[in-house]
């Protein structure tokens, strides 16, 4: 899943949580999913940062 797709899914989860309409079980599942998505996004951002630093690093 691309970074943008993950970000859109996170935004949707936030909207669902903010609605206050989720049961406690649904809330727990949404938080679990959001945690995984955040970790994946951070991993992608760290890789991109590393790649950019390699490109910009003078040899």
Phi and psi restraints in degrees (range 20) as a CNS / XPLOR table:
assign (resid 1 and name C) (resid 2 and name N)
       (resid 2 and name CA) (resid 2 and name C) 1.0 -72.9 20.0 2
assign (resid 2 and name N) (resid 2 and name CA)
       (resid 2 and name C) (resid 3 and name N) 1.0 163.4 20.0 2
assign (resid 2 and name C) (resid 3 and name N)
       (resid 3 and name CA) (resid 3 and name C) 1.0 -58.0 20.0 2
assign (resid 3 and name N) (resid 3 and name CA)
       (resid 3 and name C) (resid 4 and name N) 1.0 -45.5 20.0 2
assign (resid 3 and name C) (resid 4 and name N)
       (resid 4 and name CA) (resid 4 and name C) 1.0 -64.4 20.0 2
assign (resid 4 and name N) (resid 4 and name CA)
       (resid 4 and name C) (resid 5 and name N) 1.0 -37.8 20.0 2
assign (resid 4 and name C) (resid 5 and name N)
       (resid 5 and name CA) (resid 5 and name C) 1.0 -65.6 20.0 2
assign (resid 5 and name N) (resid 5 and name CA)
       (resid 5 and name C) (resid 6 and name N) 1.0 -41.3 20.0 2
assign (resid 5 and name C) (resid 6 and name N)
       (resid 6 and name CA) (resid 6 and name C) 1.0 -64.9 20.0 2
assign (resid 6 and name N) (resid 6 and name CA)
       (resid 6 and name C) (resid 7 and name N) 1.0 -40.8 20.0 2
assign (resid 6 and name C) (resid 7 and name N)
       (resid 7 and name CA) (resid 7 and name C) 1.0 -63.3 20.0 2
assign (resid 7 and name N) (resid 7 and name CA)
       (resid 7 and name C) (resid 8 and name N) 1.0 -41.9 20.0 2
assign (resid 7 and name C) (resid 8 and name N)
       (resid 8 and name CA) (resid 8 and name C) 1.0 -63.3 20.0 2
assign (resid 8 and name N) (resid 8 and name CA)
       (resid 8 and name C) (resid 9 and name N) 1.0 -40.1 20.0 2
assign (resid 8 and name C) (resid 9 and name N)
       (resid 9 and name CA) (resid 9 and name C) 1.0 -65.5 20.0 2
assign (resid 9 and name N) (resid 9 and name CA)
       (resid 9 and name C) (resid 10 and name N) 1.0 -40.2 20.0 2
assign (resid 9 and name C) (resid 10 and name N)
       (resid 10 and name CA) (resid 10 and name C) 1.0 -61.8 20.0 2
assign (resid 10 and name N) (resid 10 and name CA)
       (resid 10 and name C) (resid 11 and name N) 1.0 -43.5 20.0 2
assign (resid 10 and name C) (resid 11 and name N)
       (resid 11 and name CA) (resid 11 and name C) 1.0 -61.1 20.0 2
assign (resid 11 and name N) (resid 11 and name CA)
       (resid 11 and name C) (resid 12 and name N) 1.0 -39.8 20.0 2
assign (resid 11 and name C) (resid 12 and name N)
       (resid 12 and name CA) (resid 12 and name C) 1.0 -65.0 20.0 2
assign (resid 12 and name N) (resid 12 and name CA)
       (resid 12 and name C) (resid 13 and name N) 1.0 -41.1 20.0 2
assign (resid 12 and name C) (resid 13 and name N)
       (resid 13 and name CA) (resid 13 and name C) 1.0 -62.7 20.0 2
assign (resid 13 and name N) (resid 13 and name CA)
       (resid 13 and name C) (resid 14 and name N) 1.0 -42.5 20.0 2
assign (resid 13 and name C) (resid 14 and name N)
       (resid 14 and name CA) (resid 14 and name C) 1.0 -60.2 20.0 2
assign (resid 14 and name N) (resid 14 and name CA)
       (resid 14 and name C) (resid 15 and name N) 1.0 -44.3 20.0 2
assign (resid 14 and name C) (resid 15 and name N)
       (resid 15 and name CA) (resid 15 and name C) 1.0 -60.8 20.0 2
assign (resid 15 and name N) (resid 15 and name CA)
       (resid 15 and name C) (resid 16 and name N) 1.0 -41.8 20.0 2
assign (resid 15 and name C) (resid 16 and name N)
       (resid 16 and name CA) (resid 16 and name C) 1.0 -65.3 20.0 2
assign (resid 16 and name N) (resid 16 and name CA)
       (resid 16 and name C) (resid 17 and name N) 1.0 -41.4 20.0 2
assign (resid 16 and name C) (resid 17 and name N)
       (resid 17 and name CA) (resid 17 and name C) 1.0 -65.6 20.0 2
assign (resid 17 and name N) (resid 17 and name CA)
       (resid 17 and name C) (resid 18 and name N) 1.0 -44.7 20.0 2
assign (resid 17 and name C) (resid 18 and name N)
       (resid 18 and name CA) (resid 18 and name C) 1.0 -65.6 20.0 2
assign (resid 18 and name N) (resid 18 and name CA)
       (resid 18 and name C) (resid 19 and name N) 1.0 -23.1 20.0 2
assign (resid 18 and name C) (resid 19 and name N)
       (resid 19 and name CA) (resid 19 and name C) 1.0 -66.4 20.0 2
assign (resid 19 and name N) (resid 19 and name CA)
       (resid 19 and name C) (resid 20 and name N) 1.0 -24.6 20.0 2
assign (resid 19 and name C) (resid 20 and name N)
       (resid 20 and name CA) (resid 20 and name C) 1.0 73.5 20.0 2
assign (resid 20 and name N) (resid 20 and name CA)
       (resid 20 and name C) (resid 21 and name N) 1.0 12.5 20.0 2
assign (resid 20 and name C) (resid 21 and name N)
       (resid 21 and name CA) (resid 21 and name C) 1.0 -98.1 20.0 2
assign (resid 21 and name N) (resid 21 and name CA)
       (resid 21 and name C) (resid 22 and name N) 1.0 1.7 20.0 2
assign (resid 21 and name C) (resid 22 and name N)
       (resid 22 and name CA) (resid 22 and name C) 1.0 -87.7 20.0 2
assign (resid 22 and name N) (resid 22 and name CA)
       (resid 22 and name C) (resid 23 and name N) 1.0 143.4 20.0 2
assign (resid 22 and name C) (resid 23 and name N)
       (resid 23 and name CA) (resid 23 and name C) 1.0 -72.6 20.0 2
assign (resid 23 and name N) (resid 23 and name CA)
       (resid 23 and name C) (resid 24 and name N) 1.0 167.8 20.0 2
assign (resid 23 and name C) (resid 24 and name N)
       (resid 24 and name CA) (resid 24 and name C) 1.0 -62.4 20.0 2
assign (resid 24 and name N) (resid 24 and name CA)
       (resid 24 and name C) (resid 25 and name N) 1.0 -36.3 20.0 2
assign (resid 24 and name C) (resid 25 and name N)
       (resid 25 and name CA) (resid 25 and name C) 1.0 -67.3 20.0 2
assign (resid 25 and name N) (resid 25 and name CA)
       (resid 25 and name C) (resid 26 and name N) 1.0 -42.2 20.0 2
assign (resid 25 and name C) (resid 26 and name N)
       (resid 26 and name CA) (resid 26 and name C) 1.0 -64.7 20.0 2
assign (resid 26 and name N) (resid 26 and name CA)
       (resid 26 and name C) (resid 27 and name N) 1.0 -41.6 20.0 2
assign (resid 26 and name C) (resid 27 and name N)
       (resid 27 and name CA) (resid 27 and name C) 1.0 -60.5 20.0 2
assign (resid 27 and name N) (resid 27 and name CA)
       (resid 27 and name C) (resid 28 and name N) 1.0 -45.6 20.0 2
assign (resid 27 and name C) (resid 28 and name N)
       (resid 28 and name CA) (resid 28 and name C) 1.0 -59.9 20.0 2
assign (resid 28 and name N) (resid 28 and name CA)
       (resid 28 and name C) (resid 29 and name N) 1.0 -42.3 20.0 2
assign (resid 28 and name C) (resid 29 and name N)
       (resid 29 and name CA) (resid 29 and name C) 1.0 -66.9 20.0 2
assign (resid 29 and name N) (resid 29 and name CA)
       (resid 29 and name C) (resid 30 and name N) 1.0 -41.4 20.0 2
assign (resid 29 and name C) (resid 30 and name N)
       (resid 30 and name CA) (resid 30 and name C) 1.0 -63.5 20.0 2
assign (resid 30 and name N) (resid 30 and name CA)
       (resid 30 and name C) (resid 31 and name N) 1.0 -40.8 20.0 2
assign (resid 30 and name C) (resid 31 and name N)
       (resid 31 and name CA) (resid 31 and name C) 1.0 -65.2 20.0 2
assign (resid 31 and name N) (resid 31 and name CA)
       (resid 31 and name C) (resid 32 and name N) 1.0 -40.7 20.0 2
assign (resid 31 and name C) (resid 32 and name N)
       (resid 32 and name CA) (resid 32 and name C) 1.0 -62.1 20.0 2
assign (resid 32 and name N) (resid 32 and name CA)
       (resid 32 and name C) (resid 33 and name N) 1.0 -45.4 20.0 2
assign (resid 32 and name C) (resid 33 and name N)
       (resid 33 and name CA) (resid 33 and name C) 1.0 -63.2 20.0 2
assign (resid 33 and name N) (resid 33 and name CA)
       (resid 33 and name C) (resid 34 and name N) 1.0 -44.5 20.0 2
assign (resid 33 and name C) (resid 34 and name N)
       (resid 34 and name CA) (resid 34 and name C) 1.0 -62.2 20.0 2
assign (resid 34 and name N) (resid 34 and name CA)
       (resid 34 and name C) (resid 35 and name N) 1.0 -39.7 20.0 2
assign (resid 34 and name C) (resid 35 and name N)
       (resid 35 and name CA) (resid 35 and name C) 1.0 -61.4 20.0 2
assign (resid 35 and name N) (resid 35 and name CA)
       (resid 35 and name C) (resid 36 and name N) 1.0 -43.1 20.0 2
assign (resid 35 and name C) (resid 36 and name N)
       (resid 36 and name CA) (resid 36 and name C) 1.0 -66.0 20.0 2
assign (resid 36 and name N) (resid 36 and name CA)
       (resid 36 and name C) (resid 37 and name N) 1.0 -43.2 20.0 2
assign (resid 36 and name C) (resid 37 and name N)
       (resid 37 and name CA) (resid 37 and name C) 1.0 -62.2 20.0 2
assign (resid 37 and name N) (resid 37 and name CA)
       (resid 37 and name C) (resid 38 and name N) 1.0 -41.9 20.0 2
assign (resid 37 and name C) (resid 38 and name N)
       (resid 38 and name CA) (resid 38 and name C) 1.0 -61.7 20.0 2
assign (resid 38 and name N) (resid 38 and name CA)
       (resid 38 and name C) (resid 39 and name N) 1.0 -43.0 20.0 2
assign (resid 38 and name C) (resid 39 and name N)
       (resid 39 and name CA) (resid 39 and name C) 1.0 -62.4 20.0 2
assign (resid 39 and name N) (resid 39 and name CA)
       (resid 39 and name C) (resid 40 and name N) 1.0 -42.4 20.0 2
assign (resid 39 and name C) (resid 40 and name N)
       (resid 40 and name CA) (resid 40 and name C) 1.0 -64.5 20.0 2
assign (resid 40 and name N) (resid 40 and name CA)
       (resid 40 and name C) (resid 41 and name N) 1.0 -41.2 20.0 2
assign (resid 40 and name C) (resid 41 and name N)
       (resid 41 and name CA) (resid 41 and name C) 1.0 -63.5 20.0 2
assign (resid 41 and name N) (resid 41 and name CA)
       (resid 41 and name C) (resid 42 and name N) 1.0 -44.7 20.0 2
assign (resid 41 and name C) (resid 42 and name N)
       (resid 42 and name CA) (resid 42 and name C) 1.0 -60.2 20.0 2
assign (resid 42 and name N) (resid 42 and name CA)
       (resid 42 and name C) (resid 43 and name N) 1.0 -41.2 20.0 2
assign (resid 42 and name C) (resid 43 and name N)
       (resid 43 and name CA) (resid 43 and name C) 1.0 -61.8 20.0 2
assign (resid 43 and name N) (resid 43 and name CA)
       (resid 43 and name C) (resid 44 and name N) 1.0 -45.0 20.0 2
assign (resid 43 and name C) (resid 44 and name N)
       (resid 44 and name CA) (resid 44 and name C) 1.0 -63.6 20.0 2
assign (resid 44 and name N) (resid 44 and name CA)
       (resid 44 and name C) (resid 45 and name N) 1.0 -43.4 20.0 2
assign (resid 44 and name C) (resid 45 and name N)
       (resid 45 and name CA) (resid 45 and name C) 1.0 -63.9 20.0 2
assign (resid 45 and name N) (resid 45 and name CA)
       (resid 45 and name C) (resid 46 and name N) 1.0 -39.5 20.0 2
assign (resid 45 and name C) (resid 46 and name N)
       (resid 46 and name CA) (resid 46 and name C) 1.0 -64.2 20.0 2
assign (resid 46 and name N) (resid 46 and name CA)
       (resid 46 and name C) (resid 47 and name N) 1.0 -40.6 20.0 2
assign (resid 46 and name C) (resid 47 and name N)
       (resid 47 and name CA) (resid 47 and name C) 1.0 -64.4 20.0 2
assign (resid 47 and name N) (resid 47 and name CA)
       (resid 47 and name C) (resid 48 and name N) 1.0 -44.6 20.0 2
assign (resid 47 and name C) (resid 48 and name N)
       (resid 48 and name CA) (resid 48 and name C) 1.0 -62.5 20.0 2
assign (resid 48 and name N) (resid 48 and name CA)
       (resid 48 and name C) (resid 49 and name N) 1.0 -43.2 20.0 2
assign (resid 48 and name C) (resid 49 and name N)
       (resid 49 and name CA) (resid 49 and name C) 1.0 -60.0 20.0 2
assign (resid 49 and name N) (resid 49 and name CA)
       (resid 49 and name C) (resid 50 and name N) 1.0 -43.3 20.0 2
assign (resid 49 and name C) (resid 50 and name N)
       (resid 50 and name CA) (resid 50 and name C) 1.0 -63.0 20.0 2
assign (resid 50 and name N) (resid 50 and name CA)
       (resid 50 and name C) (resid 51 and name N) 1.0 -44.5 20.0 2
assign (resid 50 and name C) (resid 51 and name N)
       (resid 51 and name CA) (resid 51 and name C) 1.0 -61.5 20.0 2
assign (resid 51 and name N) (resid 51 and name CA)
       (resid 51 and name C) (resid 52 and name N) 1.0 -42.6 20.0 2
assign (resid 51 and name C) (resid 52 and name N)
       (resid 52 and name CA) (resid 52 and name C) 1.0 -65.4 20.0 2
assign (resid 52 and name N) (resid 52 and name CA)
       (resid 52 and name C) (resid 53 and name N) 1.0 -42.7 20.0 2
assign (resid 52 and name C) (resid 53 and name N)
       (resid 53 and name CA) (resid 53 and name C) 1.0 -62.1 20.0 2
assign (resid 53 and name N) (resid 53 and name CA)
       (resid 53 and name C) (resid 54 and name N) 1.0 -36.5 20.0 2
assign (resid 53 and name C) (resid 54 and name N)
       (resid 54 and name CA) (resid 54 and name C) 1.0 -65.0 20.0 2
assign (resid 54 and name N) (resid 54 and name CA)
       (resid 54 and name C) (resid 55 and name N) 1.0 -38.4 20.0 2
assign (resid 54 and name C) (resid 55 and name N)
       (resid 55 and name CA) (resid 55 and name C) 1.0 -69.6 20.0 2
assign (resid 55 and name N) (resid 55 and name CA)
       (resid 55 and name C) (resid 56 and name N) 1.0 -42.0 20.0 2
assign (resid 55 and name C) (resid 56 and name N)
       (resid 56 and name CA) (resid 56 and name C) 1.0 -82.6 20.0 2
assign (resid 56 and name N) (resid 56 and name CA)
       (resid 56 and name C) (resid 57 and name N) 1.0 -17.9 20.0 2
assign (resid 56 and name C) (resid 57 and name N)
       (resid 57 and name CA) (resid 57 and name C) 1.0 -68.9 20.0 2
assign (resid 57 and name N) (resid 57 and name CA)
       (resid 57 and name C) (resid 58 and name N) 1.0 121.2 20.0 2
assign (resid 57 and name C) (resid 58 and name N)
       (resid 58 and name CA) (resid 58 and name C) 1.0 -71.6 20.0 2
assign (resid 58 and name N) (resid 58 and name CA)
       (resid 58 and name C) (resid 59 and name N) 1.0 141.9 20.0 2
